[in-house]
Amino acid sequence: MSQRQIWLPSDVFPPRCGGAGWSAHALASALQAHGEQVTAFVPRGQQTARITTVGDIRTMEVGVPTAPLRMVQAPLRVLALRRALQQYRNNMTADDKIIIHAQHIVSAQAAMALRDAHTRVIITVRDHWPWDMRATGMQMQGDQRTWAGMQATLAARQAPFRQRLLAGAYVREMRLRAQLLADADAVIAVSSHMAERIKRHVPTARVHAIPNMVDGTQIARILAQPATIALPERFALFVGKLEPNKGAELLPELIERIRPPALVIAGSGALQTQITEAAARAGVPCLALDWVEHDDVLRLMARCEALWFPSSWDEPLSRTLLEGLACGAPIVAMPTGGTPEIIQAGTSGLLAHDSAHFVQAAHRLHHDPHLRATLAQGAREQAATYFSPATVIRAVQALYDEIEGNR
């Protein structure tokens, strides 16, 4: 009897990627550790395909030709990934059991073309791509599946005239995205917050709320190794892109009002100069690290006095916060989107609804070592209880078993 195969096509994947790619890799590793036969498929900006190993995961890196326009590049990525999946499928027998678990929008579009009686497709939704062309969910002015909603959103975003000419194509794209969710054998939302949004957007979608996972045991091994970055003795930490949707636009105000012992920034973006200048005016030492390797980010979290997470974005389920929990970082966060499903206020972190309360919470952390220790312990316990690989994988494999039973 052949073992079922789990194919994980993912738009992004380690070693150089953000939280979404690391979440996909964590899922692949946990599935493999729990007896599944896993292959990842990843579109790369190279001319030829190759099979490699990323961490412990067998990975097909799919070559994608470059294109000068982003609107052309995306379809090329879909086509290349679809062809790679189909080639693998052609080598299988009719008795082989295959589940394609697509991790993002490109991989979902590629995977659904292969769905049939022998190949089931699950789609994980980690951000806002089902209802927003940009996948940020910001500056939306209506349902983008409609002409009026798309035009209003493009106007709110001050889109150039050439983009507005493509509004009809964008509307068609958004309708196709919604249809993907309706047609999939199952849809995984990474938080209950996201599951409810999907149900409202596509009522017929078969939605299951299963969170991302974080492996505390693996992180403990990483933390046992010394940091490769010289750090201040005491510091607040910000991890993420220095862009408005991550709350980075609030950092100048927070620096001025909180005045932490020092600030370390693991990330880069358009607001970097504005933030470092604000720190200089406030007399706060600021270490801006731009790109930081993933393991070193974890070590920063374990060493920080406070992990600032002032995200104004409708967070699906932040990997930064999940890893912060597992590292025992004292966290202060704004409760947007799925964040309250990660942070139990007063137990595994502090939640602040606006910048004034954020300042108050951060002051408490920087001046109360007992509170920091209490929250650090609560954070590690929260990660181990609700987001461990064993807990999450049980739910994922139960879903796999369920859709296999529907063949």
C-alpha positions as CSV (number, residue, x, y, z in Angstrom):
1,M,0.0,0.0,0.0
2,S,1.5,3.3,-1.0
3,Q,2.1,6.0,1.5
4,R,0.3,9.3,0.9
5,Q,2.4,12.1,-0.3
6,I,2.1,15.7,0.9
7,W,3.2,18.3,-1.6
8,L,3.7,21.8,-0.2
9,P,3.9,24.4,-3.0
10,S,4.9,27.7,-1.4
11,D,5.5,31.1,-2.9
12,V,8.2,31.8,-0.4
13,F,10.5,29.4,1.5
14,P,13.8,29.6,3.5
15,P,16.6,30.4,3.7
16,R,15.8,34.0,2.7
17,C,12.2,34.8,3.4
18,G,9.8,36.4,5.9
19,G,7.6,34.8,8.5
20,A,5.2,33.3,5.9
21,G,8.0,31.2,4.4
22,W,9.3,30.1,7.8
23,S,5.8,29.1,8.8
24,A,5.5,26.9,5.6
25,H,8.9,25.3,6.4
26,A,7.8,24.6,10.0
27,L,4.7,22.9,8.8
28,A,6.7,20.8,6.3
29,S,9.3,19.8,9.0
30,A,6.6,18.8,11.6
31,L,4.6,16.8,9.0
32,Q,7.8,14.9,8.1
33,A,8.6,14.3,11.8
34,H,5.1,12.8,12.2
35,G,5.5,10.3,9.5
36,E,4.3,12.1,6.3
37,Q,6.2,12.0,3.0
38,V,6.7,15.7,2.2
39,T,8.1,17.5,-0.8
40,A,8.1,21.3,-1.1
41,F,7.8,23.1,-4.4
42,V,9.1,26.7,-4.6
43,P,9.4,29.1,-7.5
44,R,12.8,30.7,-7.7
45,G,14.3,33.3,-9.9
46,Q,16.5,30.9,-11.7
47,Q,16.4,29.5,-15.2
48,T,16.4,25.8,-14.5
49,A,14.8,23.5,-11.9
50,R,16.7,21.6,-9.3
51,I,16.0,19.3,-6.4
52,T,17.7,20.3,-3.2
53,T,17.2,20.1,0.6
54,V,16.1,23.1,2.6
55,G,16.7,22.3,6.2
56,D,15.4,18.7,6.3
57,I,12.8,19.1,3.6
58,R,13.2,17.7,0.1
59,T,12.6,20.7,-2.1
60,M,11.9,21.2,-5.8
61,E,13.1,24.7,-6.7
62,V,11.2,25.6,-9.9
63,G,12.9,27.8,-12.4
64,V,11.0,30.9,-13.3
65,P,12.0,33.2,-16.2
66,T,12.3,36.9,-15.3
67,A,9.9,39.5,-16.6
68,P,10.1,43.3,-16.5
69,L,6.6,43.8,-15.2
70,R,5.2,42.5,-11.9
71,M,1.8,41.7,-13.5
72,V,3.6,39.4,-16.0
73,Q,5.9,37.8,-13.4
74,A,3.1,36.5,-11.3
75,P,1.4,34.4,-14.1
76,L,4.9,33.1,-15.0
77,R,5.4,31.9,-11.5
78,V,2.0,30.2,-11.5
79,L,2.6,28.5,-14.8
80,A,6.1,27.3,-13.9
81,L,4.9,25.9,-10.5
82,R,1.8,24.2,-12.2
83,R,4.0,22.5,-14.7
84,A,6.4,21.2,-12.0
85,L,3.5,19.8,-10.0
86,Q,2.0,18.2,-13.2
87,Q,5.3,16.6,-14.1
88,Y,5.5,15.0,-10.7
89,R,1.8,14.0,-10.9
90,N,2.5,12.3,-14.3
91,N,5.0,10.0,-12.6
92,M,2.5,8.8,-10.0
93,T,0.1,5.8,-10.4
94,A,-3.6,6.0,-10.0
95,D,-3.3,4.4,-6.6
96,D,-1.0,7.0,-5.2
97,K,-2.7,9.3,-2.7
98,I,-1.6,12.9,-3.0
99,I,-2.6,15.9,-1.0
100,I,-1.4,19.3,-2.3
101,H,-1.3,21.7,0.5
102,A,-0.8,25.1,-1.1
103,Q,0.7,27.8,1.2
104,H,0.0,31.1,-0.6
105,I,-1.8,32.7,-3.6
106,V,0.6,31.6,-6.4
107,S,0.8,28.1,-5.1
108,A,-3.0,27.9,-4.7
109,Q,-3.5,29.0,-8.3
110,A,-1.0,26.4,-9.5
111,A,-2.4,23.6,-7.3
112,M,-6.0,23.9,-8.2
113,A,-5.4,22.9,-11.8
114,L,-4.4,19.5,-10.6
115,R,-7.3,18.8,-8.3
116,D,-9.2,15.6,-9.3
117,A,-10.4,12.4,-7.8
118,H,-6.9,11.3,-6.9
119,T,-5.4,14.6,-5.9
120,R,-6.9,16.7,-3.1
121,V,-6.0,20.4,-2.6
122,I,-5.9,22.3,0.7
123,I,-5.2,26.0,0.7
124,T,-3.7,27.8,3.7
125,V,-4.6,31.5,4.0
126,R,-1.9,33.4,5.8
127,D,-2.7,37.0,4.7
128,H,-5.4,39.0,2.9
129,W,-4.9,37.9,-0.6
130,P,-8.5,36.5,-1.0
131,W,-10.0,39.9,-0.8
132,D,-7.1,42.3,-1.6
133,M,-4.9,42.6,-4.6
134,R,-2.0,43.7,-2.5
135,A,-2.7,41.1,0.2
136,T,-2.4,43.7,3.0
137,G,-6.0,44.5,3.6
138,M,-5.2,48.1,4.0
139,Q,-6.9,51.1,2.3
140,M,-9.7,48.8,1.0
141,Q,-12.8,50.7,-0.1
142,G,-15.3,47.9,-0.9
143,D,-15.5,44.5,-2.4
144,Q,-12.7,44.2,-5.0
145,R,-14.7,41.6,-6.9
146,T,-16.9,44.5,-8.1
147,W,-16.0,47.3,-10.5
148,A,-17.1,50.0,-7.9
149,G,-15.1,48.4,-5.1
150,M,-11.9,48.1,-7.2
151,Q,-12.2,51.6,-8.5
152,A,-12.7,53.0,-5.0
153,T,-9.7,51.1,-3.7
154,L,-7.4,52.2,-6.5
155,A,-8.5,55.8,-5.9
156,A,-7.8,55.5,-2.1
157,R,-4.3,54.1,-2.9
158,Q,-3.7,56.9,-5.4
159,A,-2.9,54.3,-8.1
160,P,-1.5,55.7,-11.3
161,F,-3.7,56.0,-14.3
162,R,-2.2,53.0,-16.1
163,Q,-3.2,50.8,-13.1
164,R,-6.8,52.1,-13.1
165,L,-7.0,51.1,-16.8
166,L,-6.5,47.5,-15.6
167,A,-9.4,47.6,-13.1
168,G,-11.4,45.1,-15.1
169,A,-8.5,42.6,-15.1
170,Y,-8.1,43.1,-11.4
171,V,-11.8,42.5,-10.7
172,R,-11.6,39.2,-12.7
173,E,-8.5,38.2,-10.7
174,M,-10.2,38.8,-7.4
175,R,-13.2,36.7,-8.5
176,L,-10.9,33.9,-9.4
177,R,-9.2,34.1,-6.1
178,A,-12.5,33.7,-4.3
179,Q,-13.4,30.8,-6.5
180,L,-10.2,29.0,-5.5
181,L,-11.4,29.0,-1.9
182,A,-14.8,27.8,-2.9
183,D,-13.4,24.9,-5.0
184,A,-10.7,23.7,-2.6
185,D,-11.2,20.5,-0.6
186,A,-10.4,22.5,2.5
187,V,-9.2,25.9,3.5
188,I,-7.0,26.5,6.5
189,A,-7.1,29.9,8.2
190,V,-4.2,30.6,10.5
191,S,-6.5,32.1,13.2
192,S,-10.2,32.2,14.1
193,H,-10.2,35.8,13.1
194,M,-9.1,34.9,9.6
195,A,-11.5,32.0,9.4
196,E,-14.5,34.3,10.1
197,R,-13.3,36.7,7.4
198,I,-13.0,33.9,4.9
199,K,-16.5,32.6,5.8
200,R,-18.0,36.1,5.2
201,H,-16.2,36.5,1.9
202,V,-16.8,33.0,0.5
203,P,-19.6,31.4,2.5
204,T,-19.3,28.0,0.7
205,A,-15.6,27.6,1.5
206,R,-14.8,24.6,3.8
207,V,-12.8,26.6,6.4
208,H,-10.8,25.3,9.4
209,A,-9.0,27.5,11.8
210,I,-5.6,25.9,12.5
211,P,-2.8,28.1,13.7
212,N,0.8,28.3,12.6
213,M,3.2,26.5,14.9
214,V,6.5,27.2,16.6
215,D,8.9,24.5,17.8
216,G,10.1,25.5,21.3
217,T,12.6,22.6,21.4
218,Q,14.3,23.6,18.2
219,I,14.4,27.2,19.3
220,A,16.0,26.2,22.6
221,R,18.8,24.6,20.7
222,I,19.3,27.7,18.6
223,L,19.3,29.9,21.7
224,A,22.0,27.7,23.3
225,Q,24.4,29.1,20.7
226,P,26.0,32.5,21.3
227,A,24.7,35.5,19.5
228,T,26.8,36.7,16.5
229,I,25.8,40.3,17.0
230,A,27.2,42.7,19.6
231,L,24.2,43.9,21.6
232,P,23.5,46.6,24.2
233,E,23.1,45.3,27.8
234,R,19.4,46.4,27.9
235,F,17.3,47.1,24.8
236,A,13.9,47.1,23.3
237,L,13.5,45.2,20.0
238,F,11.5,45.8,16.9
239,V,11.4,43.0,14.3
240,G,9.8,43.5,10.8
241,K,9.7,45.7,7.8
242,L,10.0,49.4,8.5
243,E,6.8,50.2,6.7
244,P,3.5,51.6,7.9
245,N,1.5,48.4,7.9
246,K,3.9,46.9,10.6
247,G,3.4,49.9,12.9
248,A,6.9,51.3,12.1
249,E,5.3,54.7,11.5
250,L,4.6,54.8,15.3
251,L,8.3,54.1,16.3
252,P,9.4,57.8,16.3
253,E,6.6,58.7,18.7
254,L,7.2,55.6,20.9
255,I,10.9,56.2,21.1
256,E,10.4,59.8,22.2
257,R,7.8,58.9,24.8
258,I,9.2,55.6,26.1
259,R,12.9,56.4,25.8
260,P,14.1,52.8,26.2
261,P,17.7,52.0,27.3
262,A,18.4,51.2,23.7
263,L,16.6,50.1,20.6
264,V,17.5,47.3,18.3
265,I,15.8,47.0,14.9
266,A,15.9,43.8,12.9
267,G,14.5,44.9,9.6
268,S,14.7,47.6,6.9
269,G,12.4,49.8,4.9
270,A,11.4,53.2,3.8
271,L,11.0,54.6,7.4
272,Q,14.5,53.6,8.6
273,T,16.1,57.1,8.4
274,Q,13.1,58.7,10.0
275,I,13.3,56.2,12.9
276,T,17.0,56.4,13.5
277,E,16.9,60.2,13.4
278,A,14.1,60.2,16.0
279,A,16.3,57.9,18.3
280,A,19.2,60.3,17.9
281,R,17.0,63.3,18.9
282,A,15.8,61.4,22.0
283,G,19.3,60.3,22.9
284,V,18.3,56.6,22.6
285,P,21.1,54.4,21.2
286,C,19.7,52.7,18.1
287,L,21.2,49.7,16.4
288,A,19.6,49.2,12.9
289,L,20.6,45.8,11.6
290,D,18.7,45.7,8.2
291,W,18.6,42.0,7.2
292,V,19.2,39.6,10.1
293,E,19.5,35.8,9.8
294,H,16.6,34.0,11.3
295,D,18.6,32.3,14.1
296,D,20.0,35.6,15.2
297,V,16.5,37.2,15.3
298,L,15.5,34.5,17.8
299,R,18.6,35.3,19.9
300,L,17.6,38.9,19.8
301,M,14.2,38.0,21.1
302,A,15.6,36.0,23.9
303,R,17.9,38.8,25.0
304,C,15.5,41.8,24.7
305,E,14.0,43.6,27.6
306,A,10.8,44.2,25.6
307,L,9.6,43.1,22.1
308,W,7.6,46.0,20.7
309,F,4.9,45.0,18.3
310,P,2.8,48.1,17.5
311,S,1.3,46.7,14.3
312,S,-1.5,48.7,12.9
313,W,-2.1,46.0,10.2
314,D,-4.9,43.5,10.5
315,E,-2.5,40.7,11.6
316,P,-3.6,37.2,10.5
317,L,-1.3,35.4,13.0
318,S,2.1,37.0,13.4
319,R,5.1,34.6,13.3
320,T,7.2,37.3,15.0
321,L,4.9,37.0,18.0
322,L,4.8,33.2,17.9
323,E,8.6,33.0,17.9
324,G,8.7,35.8,20.6
325,L,6.6,33.6,22.8
326,A,8.8,30.6,22.4
327,C,11.9,32.7,23.1
328,G,10.4,34.1,26.3
329,A,10.4,37.7,25.1
330,P,8.4,40.1,27.2
331,I,5.9,41.4,24.6
332,V,3.8,44.5,24.3
333,A,1.6,44.4,21.2
334,M,-1.5,46.1,19.7
335,P,-4.4,43.6,19.5
336,T,-5.1,43.7,15.8
337,G,-6.5,40.8,13.8
338,G,-5.4,37.5,15.3
339,T,-2.9,38.9,17.8
340,P,-5.3,38.4,20.8
341,E,-5.3,34.7,19.9
342,I,-1.6,34.6,20.6
343,I,-1.2,36.9,23.6
344,Q,-3.1,36.3,26.8
345,A,-3.1,39.8,28.3
346,G,-1.2,40.0,31.5
347,T,-0.1,36.3,31.3
348,S,2.0,35.9,28.1
349,G,2.3,39.6,27.2
350,L,0.7,43.0,27.4
351,L,-1.9,44.3,24.9
352,A,-2.3,48.0,24.2
353,H,-5.2,49.4,22.1
354,D,-3.5,52.6,21.1
355,S,-0.1,54.4,21.3
356,A,-0.9,56.0,24.7
357,H,-1.5,52.6,26.3
358,F,1.4,51.1,24.4
359,V,3.7,53.7,26.0
360,Q,2.3,52.9,29.5
361,A,2.7,49.1,28.9
362,A,6.3,49.5,27.6
363,H,7.2,51.7,30.6
364,R,6.0,48.9,32.9
365,L,8.2,46.3,31.1
366,H,11.3,48.5,31.2
367,H,10.9,49.3,34.9
368,D,9.7,46.0,36.3
369,P,12.0,43.1,36.0
370,H,9.6,40.8,38.0
371,L,6.9,41.5,35.4
372,R,9.3,40.8,32.6
373,A,10.2,37.4,34.1
374,T,6.5,36.5,34.8
375,L,5.5,37.3,31.2
376,A,8.5,35.5,29.8
377,Q,7.5,32.3,31.6
378,G,3.9,32.7,30.6
379,A,5.0,33.2,27.0
380,R,7.0,30.0,26.8
381,E,4.1,28.1,28.4
382,Q,1.6,29.6,25.9
383,A,3.8,28.6,23.0
384,A,4.2,25.0,24.3
385,T,0.5,24.6,25.0
386,Y,-1.2,26.0,22.0
387,F,1.3,26.3,19.2
388,S,3.6,23.3,19.5
389,P,4.2,21.1,16.5
390,A,2.5,18.1,18.2
391,T,-0.6,20.1,18.9
392,V,-1.0,21.7,15.5
393,I,0.0,18.7,13.5
394,R,-2.7,16.6,15.1
395,A,-5.3,19.0,13.7
396,V,-3.6,19.2,10.2
397,Q,-3.3,15.4,9.9
398,A,-6.9,14.9,11.1
399,L,-8.0,17.3,8.2
400,Y,-5.9,15.3,5.8
401,D,-7.6,12.1,7.0
402,E,-11.0,13.7,6.6
403,I,-10.5,14.8,3.0
404,E,-9.0,11.5,2.1
405,G,-12.1,9.8,3.4
406,N,-14.1,11.9,1.0
407,R,-12.4,10.5,-2.1
